[in-house]
Amino acid sequence: MKIFWLATLIFCIVWYATMTLYVGIKGLFDIFSMLNSIRNSEQNSKIS
C-alpha cells in the first residue's frame, strides 16, 4: 500500500509541474501576441 501512495504522490507532482509549465509557456506566448497586436494597432493609428 505504501508503494501505491508513493506512486500517486509522484504522479501528482509530475502532473502539476507539467501543467504549470504548459500554462505558463502558453500564457507567455499569448502575452507576446497581445503586445504585438497593441504595437501594430498603435502604428496603424499613427499612419492614418
mmCIF file of the N, C-alpha and C atoms, coordinates in Angstrom:
data_MODEL
# 
_entry.id   MODEL 
# 
loop_
_atom_site.group_PDB 
_atom_site.id 
_atom_site.type_symbol 
_atom_site.label_atom_id 
_atom_site.label_alt_id 
_atom_site.label_comp_id 
_atom_site.label_asym_id 
_atom_site.label_entity_id 
_atom_site.label_seq_id 
_atom_site.pdbx_PDB_ins_code 
_atom_site.Cartn_x 
_atom_site.Cartn_y 
_atom_site.Cartn_z 
_atom_site.occupancy 
_atom_site.B_iso_or_equiv 
_atom_site.pdbx_formal_charge 
_atom_site.auth_seq_id 
_atom_site.auth_comp_id 
_atom_site.auth_asym_id 
_atom_site.auth_atom_id 
_atom_site.pdbx_PDB_model_num 
ATOM 1   N N  . MET A 1 1  ? 0.827  -1.201 0.000   1.00 0.00 ? 1  MET A N  1 
ATOM 2   C CA . MET A 1 1  ? 0.000  0.000  0.000   1.00 0.00 ? 1  MET A CA 1 
ATOM 3   C C  . MET A 1 1  ? 0.867  1.258  0.000   1.00 0.00 ? 1  MET A C  1 
ATOM 4   N N  . LYS A 1 2  ? 2.043  1.144  0.618   1.00 0.00 ? 2  LYS A N  1 
ATOM 5   C CA . LYS A 1 2  ? 2.951  2.279  0.683   1.00 0.00 ? 2  LYS A CA 1 
ATOM 6   C C  . LYS A 1 2  ? 3.424  2.680  -0.718  1.00 0.00 ? 2  LYS A C  1 
ATOM 7   N N  . ILE A 1 3  ? 3.671  1.692  -1.565  1.00 0.00 ? 3  ILE A N  1 
ATOM 8   C CA . ILE A 1 3  ? 4.126  1.965  -2.929  1.00 0.00 ? 3  ILE A CA 1 
ATOM 9   C C  . ILE A 1 3  ? 3.032  2.668  -3.724  1.00 0.00 ? 3  ILE A C  1 
ATOM 10  N N  . PHE A 1 4  ? 1.787  2.274  -3.503  1.00 0.00 ? 4  PHE A N  1 
ATOM 11  C CA . PHE A 1 4  ? 0.669  2.923  -4.204  1.00 0.00 ? 4  PHE A CA 1 
ATOM 12  C C  . PHE A 1 4  ? 0.630  4.415  -3.911  1.00 0.00 ? 4  PHE A C  1 
ATOM 13  N N  . TRP A 1 5  ? 0.735  4.786  -2.631  1.00 0.00 ? 5  TRP A N  1 
ATOM 14  C CA . TRP A 1 5  ? 0.662  6.198  -2.270  1.00 0.00 ? 5  TRP A CA 1 
ATOM 15  C C  . TRP A 1 5  ? 1.892  6.962  -2.748  1.00 0.00 ? 5  TRP A C  1 
ATOM 16  N N  . LEU A 1 6  ? 3.047  6.316  -2.747  1.00 0.00 ? 6  LEU A N  1 
ATOM 17  C CA . LEU A 1 6  ? 4.255  6.947  -3.264  1.00 0.00 ? 6  LEU A CA 1 
ATOM 18  C C  . LEU A 1 6  ? 4.124  7.200  -4.765  1.00 0.00 ? 6  LEU A C  1 
ATOM 19  N N  . ALA A 1 7  ? 3.621  6.213  -5.497  1.00 0.00 ? 7  ALA A N  1 
ATOM 20  C CA . ALA A 1 7  ? 3.415  6.369  -6.936  1.00 0.00 ? 7  ALA A CA 1 
ATOM 21  C C  . ALA A 1 7  ? 2.372  7.452  -7.225  1.00 0.00 ? 7  ALA A C  1 
ATOM 22  N N  . THR A 1 8  ? 1.308  7.494  -6.447  1.00 0.00 ? 8  THR A N  1 
ATOM 23  C CA . THR A 1 8  ? 0.278  8.521  -6.612  1.00 0.00 ? 8  THR A CA 1 
ATOM 24  C C  . THR A 1 8  ? 0.846  9.907  -6.346  1.00 0.00 ? 8  THR A C  1 
ATOM 25  N N  . LEU A 1 9  ? 1.656  10.029 -5.302  1.00 0.00 ? 9  LEU A N  1 
ATOM 26  C CA . LEU A 1 9  ? 2.290  11.303 -4.971  1.00 0.00 ? 9  LEU A CA 1 
ATOM 27  C C  . LEU A 1 9  ? 3.210  11.769 -6.089  1.00 0.00 ? 9  LEU A C  1 
ATOM 28  N N  . ILE A 1 10 ? 4.045  10.881 -6.584  1.00 0.00 ? 10 ILE A N  1 
ATOM 29  C CA . ILE A 1 10 ? 4.970  11.241 -7.673  1.00 0.00 ? 10 ILE A CA 1 
ATOM 30  C C  . ILE A 1 10 ? 4.195  11.631 -8.919  1.00 0.00 ? 10 ILE A C  1 
ATOM 31  N N  . PHE A 1 11 ? 3.163  10.867 -9.252  1.00 0.00 ? 11 PHE A N  1 
ATOM 32  C CA . PHE A 1 11 ? 2.350  11.191 -10.427 1.00 0.00 ? 11 PHE A CA 1 
ATOM 33  C C  . PHE A 1 11 ? 1.719  12.580 -10.301 1.00 0.00 ? 11 PHE A C  1 
ATOM 34  N N  . CYS A 1 12 ? 1.165  12.881 -9.136  1.00 0.00 ? 12 CYS A N  1 
ATOM 35  C CA . CYS A 1 12 ? 0.512  14.179 -8.935  1.00 0.00 ? 12 CYS A CA 1 
ATOM 36  C C  . CYS A 1 12 ? 1.502  15.333 -9.032  1.00 0.00 ? 12 CYS A C  1 
ATOM 37  N N  . ILE A 1 13 ? 2.687  15.158 -8.466  1.00 0.00 ? 13 ILE A N  1 
ATOM 38  C CA . ILE A 1 13 ? 3.697  16.214 -8.538  1.00 0.00 ? 13 ILE A CA 1 
ATOM 39  C C  . ILE A 1 13 ? 4.148  16.439 -9.977  1.00 0.00 ? 13 ILE A C  1 
ATOM 40  N N  . VAL A 1 14 ? 4.391  15.359 -10.695 1.00 0.00 ? 14 VAL A N  1 
ATOM 41  C CA . VAL A 1 14 ? 4.810  15.478 -12.103 1.00 0.00 ? 14 VAL A CA 1 
ATOM 42  C C  . VAL A 1 14 ? 3.707  16.108 -12.935 1.00 0.00 ? 14 VAL A C  1 
ATOM 43  N N  . TRP A 1 15 ? 2.468  15.674 -12.733 1.00 0.00 ? 15 TRP A N  1 
ATOM 44  C CA . TRP A 1 15 ? 1.342  16.233 -13.483 1.00 0.00 ? 15 TRP A CA 1 
ATOM 45  C C  . TRP A 1 15 ? 1.184  17.725 -13.199 1.00 0.00 ? 15 TRP A C  1 
ATOM 46  N N  . TYR A 1 16 ? 1.248  18.107 -11.932 1.00 0.00 ? 16 TYR A N  1 
ATOM 47  C CA . TYR A 1 16 ? 1.088  19.513 -11.548 1.00 0.00 ? 16 TYR A CA 1 
ATOM 48  C C  . TYR A 1 16 ? 2.207  20.366 -12.145 1.00 0.00 ? 16 TYR A C  1 
ATOM 49  N N  . ALA A 1 17 ? 3.436  19.889 -12.083 1.00 0.00 ? 17 ALA A N  1 
ATOM 50  C CA . ALA A 1 17 ? 4.566  20.632 -12.649 1.00 0.00 ? 17 ALA A CA 1 
ATOM 51  C C  . ALA A 1 17 ? 4.424  20.768 -14.162 1.00 0.00 ? 17 ALA A C  1 
ATOM 52  N N  . THR A 1 18 ? 3.999  19.709 -14.818 1.00 0.00 ? 18 THR A N  1 
ATOM 53  C CA . THR A 1 18 ? 3.822  19.753 -16.274 1.00 0.00 ? 18 THR A CA 1 
ATOM 54  C C  . THR A 1 18 ? 2.735  20.745 -16.667 1.00 0.00 ? 18 THR A C  1 
ATOM 55  N N  . MET A 1 19 ? 1.610  20.704 -15.980 1.00 0.00 ? 19 MET A N  1 
ATOM 56  C CA . MET A 1 19 ? 0.518  21.623 -16.298 1.00 0.00 ? 19 MET A CA 1 
ATOM 57  C C  . MET A 1 19 ? 0.912  23.080 -16.008 1.00 0.00 ? 19 MET A C  1 
ATOM 58  N N  . THR A 1 20 ? 1.646  23.300 -14.924 1.00 0.00 ? 20 THR A N  1 
ATOM 59  C CA . THR A 1 20 ? 2.079  24.650 -14.583 1.00 0.00 ? 20 THR A CA 1 
ATOM 60  C C  . THR A 1 20 ? 3.008  25.197 -15.664 1.00 0.00 ? 20 THR A C  1 
ATOM 61  N N  . LEU A 1 21 ? 3.960  24.393 -16.106 1.00 0.00 ? 21 LEU A N  1 
ATOM 62  C CA . LEU A 1 21 ? 4.867  24.825 -17.172 1.00 0.00 ? 21 LEU A CA 1 
ATOM 63  C C  . LEU A 1 21 ? 4.114  25.053 -18.481 1.00 0.00 ? 21 LEU A C  1 
ATOM 64  N N  . TYR A 1 22 ? 3.207  24.149 -18.815 1.00 0.00 ? 22 TYR A N  1 
ATOM 65  C CA . TYR A 1 22 ? 2.444  24.268 -20.054 1.00 0.00 ? 22 TYR A CA 1 
ATOM 66  C C  . TYR A 1 22 ? 1.627  25.562 -20.082 1.00 0.00 ? 22 TYR A C  1 
ATOM 67  N N  . VAL A 1 23 ? 0.907  25.830 -19.009 1.00 0.00 ? 23 VAL A N  1 
ATOM 68  C CA . VAL A 1 23 ? 0.078  27.026 -18.939 1.00 0.00 ? 23 VAL A CA 1 
ATOM 69  C C  . VAL A 1 23 ? 0.957  28.277 -18.923 1.00 0.00 ? 23 VAL A C  1 
ATOM 70  N N  . GLY A 1 24 ? 2.083  28.221 -18.224 1.00 0.00 ? 24 GLY A N  1 
ATOM 71  C CA . GLY A 1 24 ? 2.987  29.359 -18.168 1.00 0.00 ? 24 GLY A CA 1 
ATOM 72  C C  . GLY A 1 24 ? 3.577  29.693 -19.522 1.00 0.00 ? 24 GLY A C  1 
ATOM 73  N N  . ILE A 1 25 ? 4.033  28.693 -20.244 1.00 0.00 ? 25 ILE A N  1 
ATOM 74  C CA . ILE A 1 25 ? 4.618  28.918 -21.572 1.00 0.00 ? 25 ILE A CA 1 
ATOM 75  C C  . ILE A 1 25 ? 3.556  29.399 -22.543 1.00 0.00 ? 25 ILE A C  1 
ATOM 76  N N  . LYS A 1 26 ? 2.388  28.784 -22.512 1.00 0.00 ? 26 LYS A N  1 
ATOM 77  C CA . LYS A 1 26 ? 1.297  29.201 -23.396 1.00 0.00 ? 26 LYS A CA 1 
ATOM 78  C C  . LYS A 1 26 ? 0.878  30.639 -23.084 1.00 0.00 ? 26 LYS A C  1 
ATOM 79  N N  . GLY A 1 27 ? 0.833  30.988 -21.810 1.00 0.00 ? 27 GLY A N  1 
ATOM 80  C CA . GLY A 1 27 ? 0.490  32.347 -21.416 1.00 0.00 ? 27 GLY A CA 1 
ATOM 81  C C  . GLY A 1 27 ? 1.539  33.351 -21.867 1.00 0.00 ? 27 GLY A C  1 
ATOM 82  N N  . LEU A 1 28 ? 2.804  32.966 -21.802 1.00 0.00 ? 28 LEU A N  1 
ATOM 83  C CA . LEU A 1 28 ? 3.880  33.849 -22.251 1.00 0.00 ? 28 LEU A CA 1 
ATOM 84  C C  . LEU A 1 28 ? 3.736  34.165 -23.736 1.00 0.00 ? 28 LEU A C  1 
ATOM 85  N N  . PHE A 1 29 ? 3.478  33.155 -24.542 1.00 0.00 ? 29 PHE A N  1 
ATOM 86  C CA . PHE A 1 29 ? 3.272  33.395 -25.978 1.00 0.00 ? 29 PHE A CA 1 
ATOM 87  C C  . PHE A 1 29 ? 2.036  34.249 -26.225 1.00 0.00 ? 29 PHE A C  1 
ATOM 88  N N  . ASP A 1 30 ? 1.003  34.058 -25.414 1.00 0.00 ? 30 ASP A N  1 
ATOM 89  C CA . ASP A 1 30 ? -0.215 34.849 -25.546 1.00 0.00 ? 30 ASP A CA 1 
ATOM 90  C C  . ASP A 1 30 ? 0.055  36.319 -25.217 1.00 0.00 ? 30 ASP A C  1 
ATOM 91  N N  . ILE A 1 31 ? 0.853  36.568 -24.187 1.00 0.00 ? 31 ILE A N  1 
ATOM 92  C CA . ILE A 1 31 ? 1.205  37.947 -23.828 1.00 0.00 ? 31 ILE A CA 1 
ATOM 93  C C  . ILE A 1 31 ? 2.005  38.595 -24.956 1.00 0.00 ? 31 ILE A C  1 
ATOM 94  N N  . PHE A 1 32 ? 2.968  37.879 -25.518 1.00 0.00 ? 32 PHE A N  1 
ATOM 95  C CA . PHE A 1 32 ? 3.740  38.432 -26.639 1.00 0.00 ? 32 PHE A CA 1 
ATOM 96  C C  . PHE A 1 32 ? 2.827  38.745 -27.825 1.00 0.00 ? 32 PHE A C  1 
ATOM 97  N N  . SER A 1 33 ? 1.869  37.876 -28.080 1.00 0.00 ? 33 SER A N  1 
ATOM 98  C CA . SER A 1 33 ? 0.923  38.098 -29.170 1.00 0.00 ? 33 SER A CA 1 
ATOM 99  C C  . SER A 1 33 ? 0.090  39.357 -28.924 1.00 0.00 ? 33 SER A C  1 
ATOM 100 N N  . MET A 1 34 ? -0.374 39.540 -27.693 1.00 0.00 ? 34 MET A N  1 
ATOM 101 C CA . MET A 1 34 ? -1.164 40.730 -27.374 1.00 0.00 ? 34 MET A CA 1 
ATOM 102 C C  . MET A 1 34 ? -0.327 41.995 -27.486 1.00 0.00 ? 34 MET A C  1 
ATOM 103 N N  . LEU A 1 35 ? 0.929  41.947 -27.037 1.00 0.00 ? 35 LEU A N  1 
ATOM 104 C CA . LEU A 1 35 ? 1.803  43.115 -27.143 1.00 0.00 ? 35 LEU A CA 1 
ATOM 105 C C  . LEU A 1 35 ? 2.066  43.478 -28.598 1.00 0.00 ? 35 LEU A C  1 
ATOM 106 N N  . ASN A 1 36 ? 2.272  42.479 -29.440 1.00 0.00 ? 36 ASN A N  1 
ATOM 107 C CA . ASN A 1 36 ? 2.461  42.743 -30.868 1.00 0.00 ? 36 ASN A CA 1 
ATOM 108 C C  . ASN A 1 36 ? 1.203  43.342 -31.480 1.00 0.00 ? 36 ASN A C  1 
ATOM 109 N N  . SER A 1 37 ? 0.050  42.867 -31.079 1.00 0.00 ? 37 SER A N  1 
ATOM 110 C CA . SER A 1 37 ? -1.209 43.402 -31.583 1.00 0.00 ? 37 SER A CA 1 
ATOM 111 C C  . SER A 1 37 ? -1.373 44.867 -31.181 1.00 0.00 ? 37 SER A C  1 
ATOM 112 N N  . ILE A 1 38 ? -1.047 45.189 -29.928 1.00 0.00 ? 38 ILE A N  1 
ATOM 113 C CA . ILE A 1 38 ? -1.131 46.578 -29.475 1.00 0.00 ? 38 ILE A CA 1 
ATOM 114 C C  . ILE A 1 38 ? -0.145 47.449 -30.247 1.00 0.00 ? 38 ILE A C  1 
ATOM 115 N N  . ARG A 1 39 ? 1.075  46.941 -30.411 1.00 0.00 ? 39 ARG A N  1 
ATOM 116 C CA . ARG A 1 39 ? 2.099  47.691 -31.137 1.00 0.00 ? 39 ARG A CA 1 
ATOM 117 C C  . ARG A 1 39 ? 1.654  47.969 -32.579 1.00 0.00 ? 39 ARG A C  1 
ATOM 118 N N  . ASN A 1 40 ? 1.071  46.966 -33.241 1.00 0.00 ? 40 ASN A N  1 
ATOM 119 C CA . ASN A 1 40 ? 0.615  47.127 -34.623 1.00 0.00 ? 40 ASN A CA 1 
ATOM 120 C C  . ASN A 1 40 ? -0.543 48.113 -34.706 1.00 0.00 ? 40 ASN A C  1 
ATOM 121 N N  . SER A 1 41 ? -1.462 48.080 -33.739 1.00 0.00 ? 41 SER A N  1 
ATOM 122 C CA . SER A 1 41 ? -2.601 48.993 -33.782 1.00 0.00 ? 41 SER A CA 1 
ATOM 123 C C  . SER A 1 41 ? -2.141 50.417 -33.526 1.00 0.00 ? 41 SER A C  1 
ATOM 124 N N  . GLU A 1 42 ? -1.120 50.607 -32.689 1.00 0.00 ? 42 GLU A N  1 
ATOM 125 C CA . GLU A 1 42 ? -0.590 51.957 -32.447 1.00 0.00 ? 42 GLU A CA 1 
ATOM 126 C C  . GLU A 1 42 ? 0.109  52.497 -33.692 1.00 0.00 ? 42 GLU A C  1 
ATOM 127 N N  . GLN A 1 43 ? 0.822  51.637 -34.400 1.00 0.00 ? 43 GLN A N  1 
ATOM 128 C CA . GLN A 1 43 ? 1.497  52.058 -35.620 1.00 0.00 ? 43 GLN A CA 1 
ATOM 129 C C  . GLN A 1 43 ? 0.482  52.416 -36.692 1.00 0.00 ? 43 GLN A C  1 
ATOM 130 N N  . ASN A 1 44 ? -0.595 51.649 -36.779 1.00 0.00 ? 44 ASN A N  1 
ATOM 131 C CA . ASN A 1 44 ? -1.633 51.930 -37.782 1.00 0.00 ? 44 ASN A CA 1 
ATOM 132 C C  . ASN A 1 44 ? -2.355 53.225 -37.466 1.00 0.00 ? 44 ASN A C  1 
ATOM 133 N N  . SER A 1 45 ? -2.561 53.543 -36.204 1.00 0.00 ? 45 SER A N  1 
ATOM 134 C CA . SER A 1 45 ? -3.266 54.775 -35.846 1.00 0.00 ? 45 SER A CA 1 
ATOM 135 C C  . SER A 1 45 ? -2.377 55.997 -36.092 1.00 0.00 ? 45 SER A C  1 
ATOM 136 N N  . LYS A 1 46 ? -1.059 55.854 -35.994 1.00 0.00 ? 46 LYS A N  1 
ATOM 137 C CA . LYS A 1 46 ? -0.148 56.959 -36.289 1.00 0.00 ? 46 LYS A CA 1 
ATOM 138 C C  . LYS A 1 46 ? -0.097 57.245 -37.777 1.00 0.00 ? 46 LYS A C  1 
ATOM 139 N N  . ILE A 1 47 ? -0.217 56.205 -38.579 1.00 0.00 ? 47 ILE A N  1 
ATOM 140 C CA . ILE A 1 47 ? -0.154 56.367 -40.035 1.00 0.00 ? 47 ILE A CA 1 
ATOM 141 C C  . ILE A 1 47 ? -1.413 57.028 -40.560 1.00 0.00 ? 47 ILE A C  1 
ATOM 142 N N  . SER A 1 48 ? -2.541 56.673 -40.018 1.00 0.00 ? 48 SER A N  1 
ATOM 143 C CA . SER A 1 48 ? -3.828 57.195 -40.503 1.00 0.00 ? 48 SER A CA 1 
ATOM 144 C C  . SER A 1 48 ? -4.034 58.638 -40.119 1.00 0.00 ? 48 SER A C  1 
# 
